[in-house]
Each structure stands twice: as C-alpha cells, then as structure tokens.
Amino acid sequence: MSPHWGQLFALRVVDLADSSEVGRIRVESIPLVGSFPIDFSVSVPGLTLGGSYNIDFYADFNGNGRYDPPGMDHAWRMTVDNASGDTTLHFAHNTIFTDVLWDYLTVNLTGMTPYAGQLLELKVVDLSDSTEVGRIQLDSIATANFSVSLPGLMLGGIYNVDFYADFNGNGQYDVPGTDHAWRLGIEYAGGYAVLDFAHNTSFTDVMWDYLTVNFTDMTPHLNQLFELRVESYTYTWGGVVTGEEIGIVRLDSINAADFSVSVPGLMLDGSYNIDFYADFNGNGQYDVPGTDHAWRLGIHYAGGYAAVDFSHNTDFTDIEWPYSPLFVAPENNGLPESFNLAQNYPNPFNPSTILRFDLPQASTIKLVVYDLLGREIAALADRQMSPGYHSLAWDGRSSDGREVPSGIYIARLVAPGYTKSIKIVLLK
C-alpha cells in the first residue's frame, strides 16, 4: 500500500443476503516503519457460517477526510463466501478500482414531471448537531424519474433530507407554495441507504439556509463592478481570529439602485462577516476606500431565513479584497509548529487564487493541482523551501499555459511525512 502511506483507510463488510453492514474498521493513517509503509492487517468479527459478503475498502487518496469515487480516491471490492468459519483474504495494491458507494445516501425521485427544466437542490443535515453533511444542485431537472446521491453518512446517525424545486424559477429557495419543498428522514444503520420519493403536495418549509442581502439606494454605483463575499469567523484561544470563505457573488455591472444577492451555505449558530465593494474608480479591481467604496456587515445565523438590509452610506471599511483579514498567521517565534495547507482564497475564484501553506522546517515540497480524474494540471512548486508561512498563486492555467475550464480541482501539498489535498473551484 505504498501509494497510500499516511492516508485514511476504511474497510467495511456487507452481508449480501440483506445488504446490512456487519462491521467496519477505520485506520486514521496507514502507518510507516522507517521510510517504508508496512504491510498491515485488519479484522472484522460477525460473519455467519455459509454467508456471502462484500468487503469494500478505500484509501483517501485526495486527503479530504472522506470517500470520493475513483479516481479521486482509490477503492476496491472483494467478495467472500464464509464456508468454514474464520476467513482470511489477501490483497496486494492494484489499480483495478471500484466505486464502492461508501456511506452514500441515494434518493430516488419519481413523478417529477411538474418540475421539468427547474432547479432542484437537496441537502442532508445531521440532527445531532444541525451540521450539513452535503448538498446536491441540479441546474435543470431533465426527466420525471431520477436519482441523486450524497456521501458522508455516519453509522448510527439520524438525518433530515431536505429538498426543493424552484417552481417560480427565480434561482433560489422560496417558501411553499411559491416553491415546492419536502423533508424526509433517515436513521443510518449501515450498508446501502436508499430513500424513495414520489411527487406529492405535502410541502414543508425546509428553511433553506440562504443569506440574502437587500441593497437600496445604490445609485452612485450604477454600471459599476460589484463583489460580495461571506466568511465565517471563530475566536480561538488567545483571541486569534480564524475563518473560511462560504461563498462569493460577482456582478459585472450594478443595473438597479435596489437589488438583492444571495449566498448559500450558512451553518446553524455560525458567525459571519459580509464584505462587499463597488468599483467606484472603474479599474476592474478592488482599491481601498476612498478610491473604491467598501463595507462590512456581520451576522450570527440562528436558523431559518437570514436576511440583511443595507442602504448606501459612506461608512467605508478596508475589506482587504481578495486577501481576507481573517487569515492571520499565529505568533510562534515567527515559525509554524507543523505542516499545513490552508483552504485557498478566494474560493470559488476567477481568474486566480492564493494557496497558503506552513512549513515548520526547511523542506522539499510539491504543490500540484490535479483534475478530478487525477491528472496533473499545474505544478506550482517542486523544490526546497525555507521554513515559515508561504503562499503561491494559481492563475487557472495548466503548466503549458492553457486556460483550464470551470470546475472542481484538487490542490495537493506533499512534504516529508505530510500530505494534504483541498478542493478548489474555478468559476468563470
């Protein structure tokens, strides 16, 4: 398993008679001895004499802490008939990968004819802490019967599955009966999780977690570029503020004095900054006030509908676009304590983004951008670098200078004893 040292490894056993899960093993980091990965074994009890089982396992190749289908992660399936009691299987690493649908929830929707061509969004929420497991967006419902799948369920977890069709066609969630929305529930007991849904009119207000900012009296900025970003923030011990970008909106031209913008992705009990500016001097980029006009609002999200009203004023703030004031290197005699690759900023981005990483010691590192098929797109660094806090820019081009299309890419930092990958989104 040499390609996967240091990576998360998980294995489960599924009874083919009823698709129930017998058990699972999780290894947080495939271990090393010296400089070489060891051969290792895992054991799962609970097999029944005469039973037939799938053994599904994967290594978290892209380093995001959960299963993704090959070629983002590497996954395999073996089958065994337990004819004699204790059973031993031997596996040697290979590239014959299988999508094992690890902890996926599949929702089969039927009779969705009234929503042909409409936006559909679905999210899964963990009821233990109200955190969002994941979401799916279909820009246009193509057929009456279709399925969507999401990874990330945890054994024993209880979840709400919320979804809506954008019946009024305005590109965002509105309460029924403006839009049509539903809620399903599931307790995940392992194995393959499937929910079947047939269209009905038993609508539920799922309180989809958009933040809407309503702007008024923006007449001084008509026809100007406008950008807005939403960042979460947290105060850590010692008062250091950390955060990450939730979303970003760009209007190439403000067309009306009164308008609204919406950003999804708020989390219950989260605290957020809302930063935005109008390109008052018309040079196509952010400049500090009073060259451009910029503002910051704050919100604590308590659930339900989040709306903020803003009327044009001259209480400007330097929002340090595109560099977030939240990303501050901690004080530690000038050097980080450990290797780290932070989330890129901004994200999504166009045309460029900054990747920040920490090196506690002089190291030979590789920082490479891959597509979702695992193909190398751009090598940003492959050299010895000094200890400290570093940042490199990626301009959305391949190593041979070609502009790459919009989409999700993987940035991966490899340093001695450390590998981490992050998803970055180019949105043109």
C-alpha positions in Angstrom: 0.0 0.0 0.0 3.0 2.3 -0.6 1.0 5.0 -2.6 -1.2 5.5 0.5 1.1 5.8 3.5 -0.2 8.5 5.8 -3.7 8.4 4.3 -7.0 7.5 5.9 -8.1 3.8 5.3 -11.5 2.4 5.9 -13.0 -1.1 5.4 -16.5 -2.5 5.8 -18.1 -5.9 5.4 -21.6 -6.1 3.9 -23.9 -9.1 4.1 -25.2 -9.8 0.5 -28.3 -11.5 1.8 -29.9 -8.3 3.1 -27.3 -5.5 2.3 -26.8 -5.0 6.1 -23.4 -3.9 7.4 -21.6 -6.5 9.5 -18.9 -4.2 10.7 -16.2 -1.7 9.7 -12.6 -0.7 10.5 -11.1 2.8 10.2 -7.4 3.4 10.2 -6.7 7.2 10.5 -3.2 6.9 8.9 -1.7 4.0 7.1 1.5 3.6 9.1 5.2 3.7 8.3 8.2 1.8 9.6 11.2 4.0 8.9 10.7 5.3 5.4 8.6 2.4 4.1 4.9 1.6 4.5 4.3 -1.6 6.4 2.0 -4.5 5.3 -0.9 -4.5 7.7 -4.0 -6.5 8.6 -7.5 -5.6 9.9 -10.1 -8.0 11.4 -13.9 -7.7 11.4 -16.0 -10.1 13.5 -19.6 -11.2 12.9 -19.6 -13.4 9.8 -22.1 -16.2 9.7 -21.2 -19.6 8.6 -22.3 -20.0 5.0 -22.9 -16.3 4.4 -21.7 -14.3 1.4 -20.1 -10.9 1.9 -18.7 -7.9 0.1 -15.5 -6.4 1.6 -15.4 -2.8 0.5 -12.4 -0.6 1.3 -10.7 2.6 0.2 -7.7 4.9 0.8 -8.3 8.6 1.0 -6.0 9.5 -1.9 -7.1 13.1 -2.2 -6.8 13.7 1.6 -10.2 15.4 2.2 -11.1 13.0 5.0 -13.9 11.2 3.4 -14.7 8.8 0.5 -14.8 10.1 -3.1 -15.3 7.8 -6.2 -12.1 6.8 -8.1 -10.0 8.4 -9.4 -10.2 11.0 -6.6 -9.8 8.2 -4.0 -8.7 4.6 -4.5 -11.3 1.9 -3.7 -11.7 -1.8 -4.1 -14.2 -4.6 -3.6 -13.6 -8.2 -2.7 -16.3 -11.0 -2.3 -16.1 -13.9 0.1 -18.2 -17.0 0.9 -17.7 -17.9 4.6 -17.8 -21.7 4.2 -15.6 -22.7 7.1 -15.7 -20.1 10.0 -12.7 -17.8 10.2 -11.8 -16.4 6.8 -8.5 -14.8 5.7 -8.2 -12.7 2.5 -5.0 -11.4 1.0 -4.9 -8.1 -1.0 -2.0 -6.5 -2.9 -2.3 -3.0 -4.1 -3.5 -2.6 -7.7 -5.3 0.0 -9.8 -8.4 -2.1 -10.5 -10.6 0.4 -8.7 -14.4 0.1 -7.9 -16.8 2.7 -6.8 -17.9 1.2 -3.5 -20.5 3.9 -2.8 -19.2 4.4 0.7 -21.9 5.7 3.0 -23.8 7.2 0.2 -27.4 8.1 0.5 -29.3 7.6 -2.7 -32.7 9.3 -3.1 -34.8 8.0 -6.0 -37.3 10.6 -7.1 -40.3 9.7 -9.4 -43.2 11.6 -10.9 -41.3 15.0 -11.0 -42.9 16.0 -14.3 -44.2 19.3 -13.0 -40.6 20.5 -12.5 -39.1 19.8 -15.9 -36.4 22.4 -16.5 -36.4 23.7 -13.0 -33.6 24.0 -10.4 -33.5 21.3 -7.7 -31.4 21.4 -4.5 -31.1 18.7 -1.9 -29.2 18.7 1.4 -28.6 16.2 4.2 -28.5 17.6 7.8 -27.2 15.7 10.8 -29.8 16.1 13.5 -27.3 15.5 16.3 -25.6 18.9 15.8 -27.6 20.5 12.9 -24.5 20.4 10.7 -24.8 19.9 6.9 -23.4 16.7 5.6 -23.6 17.7 1.9 -25.8 19.0 -0.8 -26.6 18.4 -4.5 -27.7 21.0 -7.0 -29.3 20.2 -10.4 -29.5 23.3 -12.6 -32.3 21.7 -14.5 -34.5 18.6 -13.8 -34.2 16.6 -17.0 -36.5 13.7 -16.5 -39.6 12.8 -14.4 -37.7 10.0 -12.7 -34.1 10.4 -11.5 -31.7 9.7 -8.6 -29.2 11.8 -6.6 -26.5 10.5 -4.2 -24.5 12.1 -1.4 -21.6 10.6 0.7 -20.8 11.2 4.3 -23.4 9.4 6.4 -22.1 8.0 9.7 -23.1 4.7 11.2 -26.0 5.3 13.7 -26.6 8.9 12.5 -30.1 10.4 12.2 -30.6 12.8 9.3 -33.1 15.1 7.6 -33.1 15.1 3.8 -34.4 18.5 2.7 -35.0 19.4 -1.0 -37.0 21.7 -3.1 -37.8 22.5 -6.8 -37.6 26.1 -7.8 -41.2 26.3 -9.0 -41.2 30.1 -9.6 -37.9 30.0 -11.4 -36.1 32.8 -9.6 -33.0 30.8 -8.9 -33.3 30.4 -5.2 -35.5 28.9 -2.4 -38.8 30.5 -1.6 -41.3 29.1 0.9 -44.2 26.8 -0.3 -46.4 27.4 -2.2 -44.0 29.8 -4.2 -41.6 26.8 -4.4 -42.3 23.2 -3.7 -40.2 21.7 -0.9 -40.2 18.4 1.1 -38.4 16.8 4.0 -37.6 13.1 4.5 -35.9 11.4 7.5 -33.5 8.5 7.8 -31.5 6.7 10.5 -28.4 5.2 9.0 -27.9 1.7 10.1 -25.1 0.9 7.6 -25.0 -0.8 4.2 -26.7 0.9 1.3 -29.0 3.7 2.2 -31.9 4.3 -0.2 -34.9 6.6 0.1 -37.8 6.5 -2.4 -39.8 9.7 -3.1 -42.9 10.1 -5.3 -44.1 13.6 -6.1 -46.8 14.8 -3.8 -48.2 18.1 -2.5 -47.3 17.6 1.2 -44.9 20.5 1.2 -42.7 21.5 4.1 -40.9 24.8 4.7 -37.3 23.4 4.8 -35.9 26.9 5.7 -33.1 26.6 3.1 -30.1 28.4 4.5 -29.6 31.2 2.1 -28.3 34.5 3.3 -30.0 37.3 1.3 -28.6 40.9 1.4 -31.0 43.5 0.2 -29.4 46.7 -1.2 -31.1 50.0 -1.5 -30.1 53.5 -2.8 -27.0 52.2 -4.7 -27.5 54.9 -7.4 -23.8 56.2 -7.0 -22.6 52.8 -8.3 -24.8 52.1 -11.3 -22.9 50.3 -14.0 -20.0 49.5 -11.7 -18.5 46.2 -10.8 -19.7 44.8 -7.5 -18.3 41.9 -5.5 -19.5 40.3 -2.2 -18.1 37.5 -0.1 -19.3 35.8 3.1 -16.8 34.5 5.6 -17.3 32.5 8.8 -15.2 33.5 11.7 -14.2 32.0 15.1 -12.3 33.3 18.0 -9.8 30.8 19.2 -7.9 30.7 22.5 -5.7 33.8 22.8 -8.1 35.9 20.7 -6.8 34.8 17.3 -9.5 35.1 14.6 -9.7 32.3 12.0 -12.2 31.8 9.2 -13.1 30.5 5.8 -15.0 31.7 2.8 -18.5 30.5 2.5 -19.3 32.0 -0.9 -18.8 34.9 -3.2 -21.0 36.8 -5.6 -19.8 39.0 -8.5 -22.0 41.4 -10.6 -20.2 42.7 -13.6 -22.5 45.7 -13.5 -25.0 47.1 -10.9 -28.1 47.6 -13.0 -30.5 49.0 -10.5 -30.4 51.2 -7.4 -32.2 48.5 -5.4 -31.2 44.8 -5.7 -30.6 41.6 -3.7 -27.9 38.9 -3.8 -28.0 35.5 -2.1 -25.3 33.2 -0.8 -26.0 29.6 0.4 -24.1 27.5 2.9 -24.7 29.1 6.3 -24.3 26.8 9.3 -26.5 26.9 12.4 -25.0 29.1 15.1 -22.3 30.3 12.8 -20.9 33.9 12.8 -20.2 35.6 9.6 -18.7 38.7 8.0 -20.3 40.1 4.8 -17.7 42.1 2.9 -18.6 43.9 -0.4 -17.4 46.7 -2.6 -18.4 48.7 -5.6 -15.6 49.5 -8.1 -16.0 53.3 -7.9 -12.9 54.2 -9.9 -13.8 51.7 -12.7 -10.4 50.0 -13.0 -11.9 46.5 -12.7 -10.4 45.6 -9.3 -10.7 46.4 -5.6 -8.9 49.5 -4.3 -9.0 50.7 -0.7 -11.6 53.4 0.2 -12.0 56.2 -0.8 -10.8 55.1 -4.2 -13.5 52.4 -4.2 -16.4 52.1 -1.8 -16.4 49.1 0.6 -18.4 47.9 3.6 -18.6 45.1 6.1 -21.7 43.7 7.8 -21.9 41.0 10.5 -24.5 38.3 11.2 -25.0 35.4 13.6 -27.0 32.7 11.9 -29.7 31.2 14.2 -31.5 29.2 11.6 -34.5 29.9 9.3 -34.3 32.8 6.9 -31.3 35.1 7.0 -31.8 38.5 5.5 -29.7 41.6 5.9 -30.8 45.1 4.7 -28.2 47.6 3.6 -28.7 51.2 2.4 -25.9 53.1 0.8 -23.8 55.1 3.2 -20.2 56.4 3.4 -19.1 54.4 6.5 -16.4 52.6 4.4 -14.2 49.8 5.6 -11.0 48.4 4.0 -12.0 44.8 3.4 -8.5 43.8 2.0 -10.0 42.2 -1.1 -9.1 39.5 -2.1 -7.0 38.8 1.0 -9.1 38.0 4.0 -8.2 39.8 7.3 -9.3 36.5 9.0 -6.3 34.5 7.8 -3.7 35.7 10.2 -0.5 33.7 10.9 -0.3 32.9 14.6 2.6 34.2 16.6 5.1 31.4 17.4 8.6 32.9 17.3 8.0 33.5 13.6 7.7 29.8 12.7 4.7 27.4 12.4 4.6 24.4 14.6 3.5 21.9 11.9 3.0 21.4 8.2 -0.4 22.7 7.0 -2.1 23.5 3.7 -4.9 26.0 4.2 -8.0 26.4 2.1 -7.3 28.6 -0.9 -8.6 32.1 -1.1 -10.8 33.2 -2.7 -12.8 30.1 -3.4 -14.6 29.9 -5.8 -12.2 32.0 -7.8 -11.7 33.7 -11.1 -9.1 34.4 -12.5 -6.6 33.5 -9.7 -6.4 32.2 -6.2 -3.9 32.1 -3.4 -2.8 28.8 -1.7 -1.2 29.3 1.7 0.9 26.6 3.4 3.1 26.4 6.5 6.5 24.7 6.8 7.9 24.2 10.3 11.4 23.3 8.8 13.3 23.6 5.6 11.7 21.0 3.3 11.5 19.8 -0.3 7.8 20.1 -1.1 5.5 19.6 -4.1 2.3 21.6 -4.6 0.4 20.4 -7.6 -3.1 21.0 -9.0 -5.0 17.9 -10.3 -8.3 17.5 -12.1 -10.9 15.1 -10.7 -9.5 12.2 -12.8 -6.2 12.6 -11.0 -4.4 14.1 -14.0 -1.7 16.7 -13.2 -2.8 20.2 -14.4 -0.2 22.5 -12.9 2.9 22.1 -10.8 3.1 25.2 -8.6 6.2 24.1 -6.6 8.6 21.2 -6.6 11.7 22.4 -4.7 13.4 23.1 -1.4 11.7 25.8 0.6 12.6 27.6 3.8 10.6 27.3 7.0 7.8 29.7 7.6 4.4 30.9 6.2 4.2 30.7 2.4 1.7 31.5 -0.3 1.6 30.7 -4.0 -0.9 31.9 -6.7 -2.6 29.8 -9.3 -3.9 31.6 -12.3 -6.2 28.9 -13.6 -3.8 27.8 -16.3 -2.2 24.5 -17.0 1.6 24.0 -16.9 1.8 24.7 -20.7 -0.1 28.0 -20.3 -3.6 27.0 -21.4 -6.6 28.3 -19.6 -8.5 25.4 -17.9 -12.3 25.2 -17.8 -14.5 26.0 -14.9 -14.8 23.1 -12.4 -13.5 21.5 -9.3 -9.8 20.8 -9.0 -7.6 19.2 -6.3 -4.6 21.1 -4.9 -2.2 18.7 -3.1 0.8 19.5 -0.9 3.3 16.8 -0.3 6.1 17.4 2.3 8.2 15.0 4.4 5.7 12.9 6.4 2.8 15.1 5.4 0.2 15.0 2.6 -3.0 17.1 2.3 -5.4 17.9 -0.5 -8.1 20.5 -0.8 -10.8 21.1 -3.3 -10.6 24.4 -5.2 -13.3 25.7 -7.5 -12.7 27.7 -10.7 -15.9 29.5 -11.7 -15.8 31.6 -14.8 
